[in-house]
Amino acid sequence: MKKLLLFCFTCMFSVFLMACGNEASKTSNSDETVDVSSEVTGNESIKKLTIGFVPSRNPDEIITATEPLKNLLKDELASLGYDVGEIDITVGTNYEAVGEALSAGTTDVGLIPGGTYVLYDDGAEVILTATRAGLSNDSDNPVDWNKNKPTAPTTTQTTSYRAILVAGPSEKGKALAAKVNNGEELTFEDLNNVTWNVMSSSSPAGYIYPTLWLHEKFNKTIPDLSQVVQADSYGSAFGRLAAGQTDVLVTYADARRDYEKSWNGEFGRTASIWEETDLIGVMPAIYNDTISVSKNSKVMNDSLKKAIQQAFINIGNSEKGKEVIAIYSHEGYQVAKDSDYDNERKAQELVQNLK
């Protein structure tokens, strides 16, 4: 009997050990799967990557349009060796706010104009230049644009764009447009007698190149104008122009295409933006927007820069990606170098000296 009981106890104990062993094996195998997966990918983990956009469009519109960028960028970076936990997208209160955030290292990546980049290149590094569709108008003469409306995109990709001076539907705006379309030269007195809408001082299309244009034509600058309103975005600038609160605005060449629907929608105009606006000035070509990274970011290094470069190039080459970056009229990206923006530096320097 004792031998029988001992035999039964031994069998039960063996079964218990086997069960524990199987359970331990399951746990061990489960943990090992996670570890092996990590070893296979070999990806570096980044808890958070922050991206700053300038407010060249309505901030809410930018945030909504760029929401898909988060997953697109995560997927691309994962395939390039980086697992990013969170991508945070913000829109700066103005252009300088994004440049300052890049310099401070509180923003890792910034989509900023060339003018903003050269102003903050002590703390920011350009890695990509945007490409965009060329336009059906590219003349130095505003009358050519007015005769060939609406301005339409072409299939040709370009790395530069124009800044334009647009006259609105106010009485003074119409008077300026009529003078230009009749072949008459504008005087500084003509331009000083109207209300201008400009952007912040680091905006190429909204400030820098218009200042150069004024200087070349009249030896004057934007600060010399008697009636200037600074807008926080082109959306608010077009809203003021539509309401007759301002007479002219400076903007990028395809801006009227971007605000064509808003003109008759939220801005409340009945006639089209092409009927109610005319160009009265065209500025020289400006090198396209940049994607820049912070020199002071805690996560940025040469390897990550290259991965971000390739990720955005891949995004720009995909249909889903093109839908996202269309908010800035970008159609793709190419690798950039600092010297690409030397002419922008010269323009900035001249503007600073003119103040």
C-alpha positions in Angstrom: 0.0 0.0 0.0 2.8 2.4 0.9 4.5 1.6 -2.4 1.2 2.3 -4.3 0.7 5.6 -2.5 4.3 6.6 -3.2 3.9 5.7 -6.9 0.7 7.8 -7.2 2.3 10.8 -5.5 5.3 10.5 -7.8 3.0 10.5 -10.9 1.0 13.5 -9.7 4.2 15.5 -8.9 5.6 14.7 -12.3 2.4 15.9 -14.0 2.6 19.1 -11.9 6.2 19.7 -13.0 5.3 19.1 -16.6 2.4 21.6 -16.4 4.6 24.2 -14.8 7.3 23.5 -17.4 4.8 23.9 -20.2 3.5 27.2 -18.8 7.0 28.5 -18.3 7.8 27.4 -21.8 4.8 29.4 -23.1 5.8 32.5 -21.2 9.4 32.1 -22.3 8.4 31.6 -25.9 6.1 34.6 -25.8 8.8 36.9 -24.5 11.3 35.4 -26.9 9.0 36.3 -29.8 8.9 39.9 -28.8 12.7 40.0 -28.4 13.3 38.2 -31.7 11.0 40.6 -33.6 12.9 43.6 -32.2 16.1 42.0 -33.2 14.9 41.2 -36.7 13.7 44.8 -37.4 16.7 46.3 -35.7 14.8 49.6 -35.6 15.6 52.4 -33.3 12.7 53.6 -31.2 11.8 57.3 -31.0 9.1 58.2 -28.5 7.9 61.4 -30.2 8.7 63.4 -33.4 7.4 67.0 -33.7 6.6 68.7 -37.0 5.9 72.5 -37.3 4.0 74.1 -40.2 3.9 77.8 -41.0 0.4 79.4 -41.2 0.4 80.0 -45.0 -3.2 78.6 -44.9 -5.8 78.5 -42.3 -4.3 76.6 -39.3 -7.4 74.4 -38.8 -7.3 73.6 -42.5 -3.6 72.6 -42.3 -4.1 70.4 -39.2 -7.0 68.6 -40.8 -5.3 68.1 -44.2 -2.0 66.9 -42.6 -3.6 64.4 -40.2 -2.9 61.4 -42.6 0.8 62.5 -42.7 1.3 61.0 -39.2 0.7 57.4 -40.3 2.3 57.9 -43.7 5.5 59.2 -42.0 5.4 56.5 -39.3 5.2 53.7 -41.9 7.9 55.2 -44.1 10.3 55.7 -41.1 9.6 52.2 -39.9 10.8 50.8 -43.2 13.9 53.0 -42.9 14.9 51.9 -39.4 12.9 54.1 -37.0 9.8 53.2 -35.0 8.2 56.4 -34.0 5.6 56.3 -31.2 3.9 59.6 -31.7 4.1 62.3 -34.4 2.9 65.7 -33.2 1.9 68.3 -35.9 1.4 71.9 -34.9 0.9 75.2 -36.9 2.9 78.2 -35.7 1.2 81.4 -34.8 3.5 83.0 -37.4 6.4 82.0 -39.6 9.0 83.2 -37.0 7.4 81.0 -34.3 8.3 77.8 -36.3 11.8 79.1 -37.0 12.3 79.8 -33.3 11.0 76.4 -32.3 13.5 74.7 -34.7 16.3 76.8 -33.3 15.3 76.0 -29.8 15.0 72.3 -30.5 11.3 72.2 -29.3 10.3 71.3 -32.9 12.2 68.5 -34.7 11.1 69.1 -38.3 9.7 72.3 -39.9 8.0 72.9 -43.3 9.1 76.5 -43.8 9.7 79.0 -46.6 13.3 79.7 -47.7 13.1 83.2 -46.2 12.3 81.7 -42.8 15.0 79.1 -43.1 17.8 81.6 -43.8 16.7 83.7 -40.9 17.1 80.7 -38.6 19.8 78.7 -40.2 21.9 79.0 -37.1 19.6 76.5 -35.5 17.9 74.8 -38.5 19.3 72.7 -41.4 17.6 72.4 -44.8 17.3 68.8 -46.0 14.7 69.0 -48.8 13.2 71.5 -51.3 9.6 71.2 -52.4 8.7 70.8 -56.1 5.4 72.0 -57.4 3.6 72.2 -60.7 4.5 75.1 -62.9 1.8 77.6 -63.8 0.4 78.8 -67.1 1.5 82.3 -66.3 5.1 83.2 -65.6 5.6 86.6 -67.2 7.2 89.6 -65.4 4.3 91.7 -66.8 1.1 91.6 -64.7 -1.0 92.5 -67.8 -0.1 89.1 -69.3 -1.5 87.4 -66.2 -4.7 89.4 -66.3 -5.3 88.6 -70.0 -4.7 84.9 -69.4 -7.0 84.1 -66.5 -7.5 81.8 -64.6 -4.0 80.8 -63.8 -3.7 77.1 -64.2 -1.2 74.4 -63.3 1.0 72.7 -65.9 2.7 69.3 -65.9 6.2 70.8 -65.6 7.7 70.5 -62.1 9.6 73.5 -60.8 11.7 74.4 -57.7 10.7 78.1 -57.8 7.6 80.3 -57.7 6.6 83.9 -58.1 5.3 86.4 -55.7 2.4 88.6 -57.0 0.7 91.9 -56.0 -3.1 91.4 -56.2 -5.6 94.2 -56.4 -9.0 93.5 -54.9 -12.6 94.5 -55.5 -12.5 97.7 -53.5 -12.8 101.0 -55.3 -9.1 101.8 -54.9 -8.1 98.2 -55.9 -10.1 98.5 -59.1 -8.6 101.8 -59.9 -5.1 100.5 -59.6 -5.9 97.4 -61.8 -7.5 99.6 -64.4 -4.4 101.8 -64.6 -2.1 98.7 -65.0 -4.4 97.1 -67.6 -4.4 100.4 -69.6 -0.6 100.2 -69.9 0.1 103.0 -67.4 2.9 102.9 -64.9 2.0 102.9 -61.3 3.7 105.6 -59.0 4.7 105.2 -55.4 1.9 107.7 -54.6 -0.6 105.3 -56.2 0.6 102.4 -54.0 0.9 104.6 -50.9 -2.7 105.7 -51.2 -4.1 102.1 -50.7 -4.1 99.7 -47.8 -1.7 96.8 -48.1 -2.0 93.3 -46.6 1.4 91.7 -46.0 2.7 88.7 -44.1 5.5 88.5 -41.5 8.9 89.9 -42.4 10.5 86.4 -43.1 7.9 85.5 -45.7 9.4 85.5 -49.1 6.2 86.0 -51.1 4.4 88.0 -48.4 7.2 90.4 -47.5 10.8 90.0 -48.7 10.4 90.0 -52.4 7.7 92.6 -52.5 10.0 94.8 -50.5 12.8 94.3 -53.1 10.2 95.0 -55.8 9.3 98.3 -54.2 13.0 99.2 -53.7 13.9 98.4 -57.3 11.0 100.4 -58.7 10.7 103.3 -56.3 13.6 103.1 -53.9 11.0 102.5 -51.2 10.2 99.5 -48.9 7.1 98.1 -47.1 7.9 100.1 -44.0 7.7 103.3 -46.1 4.1 102.5 -47.0 1.5 104.5 -44.9 -1.2 101.8 -44.7 0.0 98.3 -44.0 -1.9 95.4 -42.2 0.1 92.3 -41.3 -2.0 89.1 -41.6 -1.5 85.9 -39.6 -2.3 83.8 -42.7 -3.1 84.2 -46.4 -6.6 83.0 -45.6 -7.3 86.0 -43.4 -5.5 88.3 -45.9 -7.8 87.1 -48.7 -10.8 87.5 -46.4 -9.9 91.2 -45.8 -9.4 91.7 -49.5 -12.8 90.3 -50.3 -14.4 92.4 -47.6 -12.8 95.6 -49.0 -10.9 96.1 -45.7 -7.7 96.1 -47.7 -7.1 97.1 -51.3 -4.0 95.0 -52.3 -2.2 92.0 -51.0 1.1 90.3 -51.7 1.0 86.5 -52.0 2.4 83.5 -53.9 1.5 83.0 -57.5 -1.1 80.2 -57.2 -2.8 81.6 -54.1 -6.0 82.6 -56.0 -6.4 79.0 -57.1 -6.2 78.0 -53.4 -8.8 80.5 -52.3 -11.1 80.3 -55.3 -13.8 78.4 -53.4 -13.5 80.4 -50.2 -13.9 83.6 -52.2 -17.5 82.7 -53.0 -18.0 80.6 -49.8 -16.9 81.9 -46.5 -15.8 85.3 -47.9 -19.3 85.9 -49.4 -18.5 87.2 -52.8 -20.9 86.5 -55.7 -18.5 87.0 -58.7 -15.4 84.7 -59.0 -12.0 85.6 -57.6 -10.7 85.8 -61.2 -13.3 88.4 -62.2 -12.8 90.5 -59.0 -9.0 90.5 -58.7 -6.1 91.5 -61.0 -2.4 91.6 -60.7 -0.6 94.9 -60.5 2.9 93.6 -59.9 5.0 90.4 -60.4 8.2 89.7 -58.4 11.3 87.6 -59.5 11.3 83.8 -59.0 11.7 82.6 -55.4 13.2 79.2 -54.5 10.6 76.8 -53.1 9.7 75.9 -49.5 12.0 73.8 -47.4 11.8 70.9 -45.1 14.3 71.7 -42.4 15.3 70.0 -39.3 16.5 71.3 -35.9 20.2 71.4 -35.2 19.3 71.4 -31.5 16.7 68.6 -31.4 17.4 65.9 -28.8 16.4 63.1 -31.3 18.0 64.4 -34.5 21.2 62.9 -35.9 22.7 62.3 -39.4 21.0 58.9 -39.8 17.6 60.2 -38.8 18.0 63.2 -41.2 18.6 60.8 -44.1 15.6 58.7 -43.1 13.4 61.7 -42.9 14.7 62.9 -46.3 13.9 59.6 -47.9 10.6 59.3 -46.1 9.3 62.6 -47.4 10.6 61.8 -50.9 8.6 58.5 -50.8 5.5 60.3 -49.5 5.8 62.9 -52.3 5.9 60.1 -54.8 2.8 58.3 -53.6 -0.8 59.2 -54.4 -1.9 59.4 -50.8 1.1 61.5 -50.0 0.5 63.9 -52.8 -3.0 64.5 -51.4 -1.6 65.5 -48.0 1.2 67.8 -49.2 -1.1 69.5 -51.7 -2.1 71.8 -48.8 1.1 73.7 -49.5 0.9 73.2 -53.3 3.8 70.8 -52.9 4.0 67.9 -55.4 7.2 66.3 -54.3 10.6 66.8 -52.8 14.2 66.7 -53.8 17.4 66.7 -51.7 18.5 70.3 -50.9 21.7 71.9 -49.7 22.3 75.1 -47.8 23.8 76.9 -50.8 20.5 76.6 -52.8 19.3 79.4 -50.6 22.2 81.8 -51.1 20.1 84.2 -53.2 17.5 84.1 -50.5 20.2 85.1 -48.0 21.1 88.1 -50.2 17.5 89.1 -50.4 17.1 88.9 -46.6 20.3 90.8 -46.0 19.1 93.6 -48.4 15.7 93.8 -46.7 17.4 93.9 -43.2 19.7 96.7 -44.4 16.8 98.6 -45.9 14.9 98.8 -42.6 
